[in-house]
Amino acid sequence: MGLFSAPLRATANALGLAWWARVDTRQPDVTYWFGPYVRRHTLECKLPAFLADLRSEGPAVLEHRLVRTRRGEPFTIEHQG
C-alpha cells in the first residue's frame, strides 16, 4: 500500500474518517495530535513508540485517546496559562 497510503490517509482525513491519537501532557501543558491513519489497528501499532518518545521528555501526566476526526495543523498545541 506504500505508494497509495499518503493520498488515502489525506482523503480519509479530509472526510473526517481518519484515526488520530490525541495526547495531552501536563507540565508541560501540551496537546499532541498523532496521525492520520486509515485503520485504527495501524494507529494502535504505531502509537507506543510515539508515547515512549513523549514519556522520555518527562511530563508529569500523559493521557491519550483515539478519535476519528479531521485534523489540520498545528499538530502540537502548547497551552498558556
C-alpha positions as CSV (number, residue, x, y, z in Angstrom):
1,M,0.0,0.0,0.0
2,G,3.1,2.3,0.3
3,L,2.6,4.3,-2.9
4,F,-1.1,4.9,-2.2
5,S,-1.1,5.3,1.5
6,A,-0.4,9.1,1.7
7,P,-3.2,10.0,-0.6
8,L,-5.5,7.5,1.1
9,R,-4.7,9.0,4.5
10,A,-5.2,12.5,3.2
11,T,-8.6,11.6,1.7
12,A,-9.7,9.8,4.9
13,N,-8.6,12.9,6.9
14,A,-10.5,15.3,4.6
15,L,-13.6,13.2,5.0
16,G,-13.3,13.1,8.8
17,L,-12.7,9.3,8.7
18,A,-9.1,9.2,9.7
19,W,-7.9,7.9,13.1
20,W,-5.9,10.2,15.3
21,A,-4.4,9.9,18.8
22,R,-4.9,13.0,20.9
23,V,-2.2,13.0,23.5
24,D,-2.4,15.5,26.4
25,T,0.5,16.2,28.7
26,R,0.8,18.2,31.9
27,Q,4.0,20.0,32.9
28,P,4.3,20.9,30.1
29,D,0.7,21.6,29.2
30,V,0.7,20.4,25.6
31,T,-1.7,18.6,23.2
32,Y,-0.1,16.5,20.5
33,W,-2.0,15.0,17.6
34,F,-0.6,11.8,16.1
35,G,-1.9,10.6,12.7
36,P,-3.7,10.4,10.4
37,Y,-4.3,6.7,10.0
38,V,-6.9,4.9,7.9
39,R,-7.2,1.9,10.2
40,R,-7.4,2.1,14.0
41,H,-5.3,-1.0,14.3
42,T,-2.4,0.7,12.4
43,L,-2.6,3.6,14.8
44,E,-2.6,1.3,17.8
45,C,0.5,-0.4,16.5
46,K,2.4,2.9,15.9
47,L,1.3,4.7,19.0
48,P,3.5,3.0,21.6
49,A,6.7,4.4,20.0
50,F,5.3,7.9,19.9
51,L,4.2,7.7,23.5
52,A,7.6,6.3,24.6
53,D,9.3,9.3,22.9
54,L,7.0,11.7,24.8
55,R,7.5,9.9,28.1
56,S,11.2,10.3,27.7
57,E,10.7,14.1,27.9
58,G,9.4,13.6,31.4
59,P,5.9,15.2,31.5
60,A,4.1,14.9,34.9
61,V,1.0,13.4,33.3
62,L,0.5,11.8,29.9
63,E,-3.0,10.8,28.7
64,H,-4.2,9.7,25.3
65,R,-7.4,8.8,23.5
66,L,-8.1,7.6,19.9
67,V,-10.5,9.6,17.9
68,R,-11.9,9.5,14.4
69,T,-11.8,13.1,13.1
70,R,-10.5,15.6,10.6
71,R,-7.3,17.4,11.7
72,G,-5.1,20.0,10.3
73,E,-2.0,21.9,11.5
74,P,-0.9,22.6,14.2
75,F,-0.3,19.1,15.4
76,T,1.4,20.4,18.6
77,I,-0.5,22.9,20.7
78,E,1.1,24.5,23.8
79,H,-1.4,25.7,26.3
80,Q,-0.6,29.0,28.0
81,G,-1.8,29.8,31.5
